[in-house]
Amino acid sequence: MQAKLSSLPSLDALRGFVAAARRKSITLAAQDLCLTQSAVSRQIRSLEERLSQQLFVRRHRAIVLTEVGEQLFQFASPWMDQFAEFAENARRGRANPVTISASHGVCSLWLLPRLGAFKARYPAIDVRLTADNRVVDLEREGVDFALRYCADSVAPRSAIPLFKEVIVPVAAPALATGGYRGIAHWDDHVLLELDDRGRPWLRWNEWLRIRGHALRRTRGCLHFNQYDQVVQAALAGHGVALGRLGLLHPMLEDGRLVADASERLDIDDYGYWLVEAPGGQRQEVRQFRDWLLEQADETNTATRRGPIRDGICSSRITLEET
């Protein structure tokens, strides 16, 4: 272990590199670090010599990361942020925050609206929410939990199931009162489309085919690359969206959205999972996990009940049918 520690580059050199990579400028990095430009240049050169690799390509009035430099930046930049936060928390006598990673849609639609209730119950526990659609390496990036949306067959063996995927067409109440007559008349409306070819049940053409509706000309489509954008457009009354019941149920309960419940579609082998980082868990991490599972139980109950209480027609599919 001592030999490994002695071979590491200096923290000052790594800090200078990260600052320059973030700003794409040695001059601006020097200003951020309250150092001279030549001092930051020396830090970067010493790091390149230690690694025997060129980290930047120097161009006229600009620097560009090499392939090795980009790899180092992707590793070192979040680590430096975590270390800075740890140092600040240590100075203040606070524990490290519980860190959870999830996709943009799950963060903004499911997790974020619930965090106020967690802080009310555990005011001393800090939480860091990281919205990222990529599959993060929990241990390497210092993340305690990840909420992942995937097929049952590819979920990690240790993952905890949270709730299943259920799709139902949704629209704003204003659109409904203006003549929304259900998805049988879908060609009367603008369709809000998520550009995600990997999940056909979230795309209108495939969803309509699965449901047995004829493909006809509509009033048009609005396309988005993030699901929370689709939901915001639906809330604004811009058209009809394919609603993910587990994420949107509170909006249906409080009337911000209305659903065509007769067109409910259960995706049997796809759902939301909780993945924990390996190793021992701090008390605050265990408390957050227990609270999170309570929230998932509530979502499961709401999903089984559906967006209305007077009965729901359900059509179940498996991914092989898509």
C-alpha positions in Angstrom: 0.0 0.0 0.0 2.8 2.4 0.9 4.4 1.9 -2.5 1.1 2.7 -4.3 0.6 5.9 -2.3 4.2 7.0 -3.0 3.6 6.6 -6.7 0.6 8.9 -6.8 0.9 12.4 -8.4 0.6 15.4 -6.0 -2.8 16.8 -5.2 -1.7 20.3 -6.3 -0.8 19.0 -9.7 -4.1 17.2 -10.0 -6.0 20.3 -8.9 -4.3 22.4 -11.5 -5.1 19.9 -14.2 -8.8 19.7 -13.3 -9.1 23.5 -13.1 -7.5 23.9 -16.5 -9.6 21.1 -18.0 -12.8 22.6 -16.7 -12.0 26.1 -18.0 -10.2 24.9 -21.1 -7.7 27.7 -20.3 -4.6 27.8 -18.2 -5.1 31.5 -17.7 -8.6 31.2 -16.3 -7.6 28.2 -14.2 -4.8 30.3 -12.6 -7.4 33.0 -11.8 -9.6 30.4 -10.1 -6.8 29.0 -8.1 -5.3 32.4 -7.2 -2.0 31.3 -8.8 0.2 32.5 -11.6 -0.2 31.1 -15.1 3.3 29.7 -15.0 2.6 27.9 -11.7 -0.4 26.1 -13.2 1.6 25.2 -16.3 4.3 23.7 -14.1 1.7 21.7 -12.2 0.3 20.3 -15.4 3.8 19.5 -16.8 4.8 17.7 -13.6 1.6 15.6 -13.8 2.3 14.7 -17.5 5.9 13.7 -16.5 4.6 11.6 -13.6 2.1 9.8 -15.9 4.4 9.7 -18.9 1.4 11.0 -20.9 0.5 14.2 -22.7 -2.8 15.5 -21.2 -3.4 18.6 -23.3 -2.8 19.6 -26.8 -1.7 23.3 -26.8 -3.3 25.3 -29.6 -3.4 29.0 -30.3 -5.2 30.6 -27.3 -6.7 27.3 -26.3 -6.0 23.9 -24.8 -7.7 20.6 -25.7 -7.7 17.4 -23.7 -6.0 14.3 -25.2 -7.7 11.0 -25.0 -5.8 10.1 -21.8 -6.5 13.6 -20.5 -10.2 13.2 -21.0 -10.1 9.8 -19.2 -8.2 11.4 -16.3 -10.6 14.4 -16.2 -13.7 12.1 -16.1 -12.2 10.3 -13.1 -10.6 13.2 -11.2 -13.2 16.0 -11.6 -16.0 14.4 -9.6 -13.6 13.0 -7.1 -12.2 16.5 -6.5 -15.7 17.8 -5.9 -16.4 15.0 -3.5 -13.2 15.6 -1.6 -13.9 19.3 -1.4 -17.3 18.6 0.0 -15.9 16.1 2.5 -13.4 18.7 3.7 -16.1 21.3 4.1 -18.3 19.0 6.0 -15.5 17.9 8.2 -14.8 21.5 9.1 -18.4 22.0 10.0 -18.7 18.8 11.9 -21.3 17.3 9.5 -21.5 13.8 8.0 -21.1 13.2 4.3 -24.3 13.6 2.3 -26.2 10.6 1.1 -25.7 10.5 -2.6 -28.2 9.0 -5.0 -28.1 8.9 -8.8 -31.1 8.5 -11.2 -32.1 9.5 -14.7 -33.3 13.0 -15.3 -37.0 11.9 -15.5 -36.9 9.8 -12.3 -35.1 12.6 -10.4 -37.4 15.4 -11.4 -40.7 13.5 -11.4 -40.4 10.9 -8.7 -37.6 11.6 -6.3 -37.3 15.4 -6.1 -41.0 16.0 -5.1 -40.5 13.6 -2.1 -37.2 14.9 -0.7 -39.0 17.6 1.4 -40.7 14.8 3.3 -37.4 13.1 3.9 -35.7 16.3 5.2 -38.7 16.9 7.5 -38.2 13.5 9.1 -34.4 13.6 9.1 -33.3 17.3 9.1 -29.7 16.4 10.1 -29.1 14.2 7.0 -27.9 16.0 3.9 -28.7 14.5 0.5 -27.0 14.9 -2.9 -29.1 14.2 -5.9 -27.3 13.4 -9.2 -29.3 13.4 -12.4 -27.6 11.3 -15.0 -28.9 9.0 -17.7 -25.8 7.0 -17.8 -25.1 3.9 -15.6 -22.7 5.3 -13.1 -20.0 3.2 -11.2 -21.3 3.7 -7.7 -18.1 2.8 -5.8 -15.7 4.7 -8.1 -17.9 7.9 -8.1 -18.8 7.9 -4.5 -22.6 7.2 -5.0 -24.5 5.4 -2.3 -27.6 4.5 -4.4 -28.8 4.5 -7.9 -32.4 4.3 -9.2 -32.3 2.3 -12.4 -34.9 1.7 -15.0 -34.3 -1.5 -16.8 -35.6 -5.0 -17.9 -35.9 -7.5 -15.1 -33.4 -9.7 -16.9 -30.6 -7.2 -16.7 -31.1 -5.8 -13.2 -28.1 -6.4 -10.9 -28.6 -9.5 -8.7 -28.5 -7.5 -5.5 -30.9 -4.8 -6.8 -34.2 -4.2 -4.9 -37.3 -4.0 -7.1 -39.2 -0.7 -6.5 -42.2 -0.6 -8.8 -43.2 -1.7 -12.3 -43.7 0.3 -15.5 -47.3 1.1 -16.4 -48.2 3.4 -19.3 -51.4 5.4 -19.7 -52.2 8.3 -22.0 -52.4 11.6 -20.1 -53.3 15.2 -20.8 -53.9 18.5 -19.0 -57.5 19.1 -17.7 -57.8 22.2 -20.0 -57.2 20.0 -23.0 -59.8 17.5 -21.7 -62.5 20.1 -21.1 -61.7 21.5 -24.6 -62.7 18.3 -26.3 -60.3 15.5 -25.4 -62.3 12.3 -26.0 -59.8 9.6 -25.2 -57.1 7.9 -27.2 -59.7 6.4 -29.6 -59.7 10.0 -31.1 -55.9 10.4 -30.8 -55.7 11.8 -34.3 -57.6 14.9 -33.0 -54.6 15.9 -30.9 -51.0 16.8 -30.9 -48.9 13.9 -29.7 -46.0 14.5 -27.3 -43.2 12.2 -28.4 -40.1 11.0 -26.5 -37.2 10.3 -28.8 -36.1 7.0 -27.3 -36.1 4.1 -29.7 -34.8 1.7 -27.0 -38.2 1.6 -25.3 -41.0 1.2 -27.9 -43.8 1.5 -25.4 -42.8 5.1 -24.8 -43.1 6.0 -28.5 -46.5 6.7 -30.0 -46.3 4.7 -33.3 -45.2 1.5 -31.4 -47.6 2.1 -28.6 -50.6 2.5 -30.9 -49.6 -0.6 -32.8 -49.4 -2.6 -29.6 -52.8 -1.3 -28.5 -54.3 -2.1 -31.9 -55.1 1.4 -33.0 -54.9 2.3 -36.7 -52.0 4.6 -37.6 -53.5 7.8 -39.0 -52.4 11.4 -39.6 -52.5 13.5 -36.4 -52.5 17.2 -35.7 -48.7 16.8 -35.4 -46.0 15.9 -32.9 -43.7 17.7 -30.5 -40.5 15.8 -29.9 -38.3 15.8 -26.8 -35.2 14.0 -25.7 -36.0 13.9 -22.0 -39.1 12.5 -20.4 -39.6 15.3 -17.9 -39.8 17.7 -20.9 -42.7 15.5 -22.3 -44.5 15.8 -18.9 -44.0 19.6 -18.7 -45.5 19.9 -22.2 -48.5 17.8 -21.2 -49.0 20.0 -18.1 -48.9 23.1 -20.3 -51.7 21.6 -22.4 -49.6 21.2 -25.5 -50.8 17.7 -26.3 -51.3 14.1 -25.2 -48.4 12.2 -23.6 -47.7 8.6 -22.8 -47.7 8.8 -19.0 -45.6 6.5 -16.8 -48.0 5.9 -14.0 -45.5 5.3 -11.2 -43.9 8.7 -11.9 -47.1 10.7 -12.6 -49.6 9.3 -10.2 -49.4 12.3 -7.8 -50.2 14.6 -10.8 -53.2 12.5 -11.6 -54.4 12.4 -8.0 -54.3 16.1 -7.6 -55.8 16.8 -10.9 -52.9 18.4 -12.7 -53.2 15.7 -15.4 -56.1 13.4 -16.5 -55.7 9.9 -17.8 -57.5 7.7 -20.3 -57.5 4.8 -17.9 -59.2 2.4 -20.3 -55.9 2.4 -22.3 -53.7 1.3 -19.4 -50.7 -0.8 -20.5 -48.7 -2.9 -18.0 -45.1 -3.6 -19.1 -44.6 -6.9 -17.2 -40.8 -7.3 -17.4 -39.6 -3.7 -17.0 -39.4 -1.6 -13.9 -37.5 0.6 -11.5 -34.8 -0.8 -9.2 -32.7 0.4 -6.3 -29.0 -0.5 -6.5 -26.7 0.0 -3.5 -23.0 0.6 -3.4 -21.0 -2.4 -2.1 -19.6 -2.4 1.4 -20.8 -1.3 4.8 -23.5 1.4 5.0 -23.5 4.4 7.3 -26.5 4.9 9.5 -27.8 7.8 7.5 -27.6 5.7 4.3 -29.6 2.9 5.9 -32.2 5.5 7.0 -32.5 6.9 3.5 -32.8 3.4 2.0 -35.6 2.5 4.4 -37.4 5.8 3.6 -37.0 5.2 -0.1 -38.5 1.8 0.1 -41.5 3.2 2.0 -42.0 5.7 -0.9 -41.8 2.8 -3.4 -44.4 0.8 -1.5 -46.7 3.8 -1.7 -46.1 4.1 -5.4 -46.8 0.4 -5.9 -50.1 0.7 -4.1 -51.1 3.7 -6.2 -50.0 2.0 -9.4 -52.1 -1.0 -8.6 -55.1 1.2 -7.9 -54.5 3.2 -11.0 -55.3 6.8 -12.0 -59.0 6.4 -11.2 -60.9 4.4 -8.6 -63.9 3.1 -10.6 -62.1 0.4 -12.5 -59.4 0.2 -15.1 -59.1 -1.8 -18.3 -55.7 -3.3 -18.4 -53.7 -4.8 -21.2 -50.5 -6.7 -20.3 -47.6 -7.2 -22.6 -44.0 -8.5 -22.4 -41.1 -7.0 -24.2 -40.9 -9.8 -26.7 -44.3 -8.6 -28.1 -42.8 -5.2 -28.8 
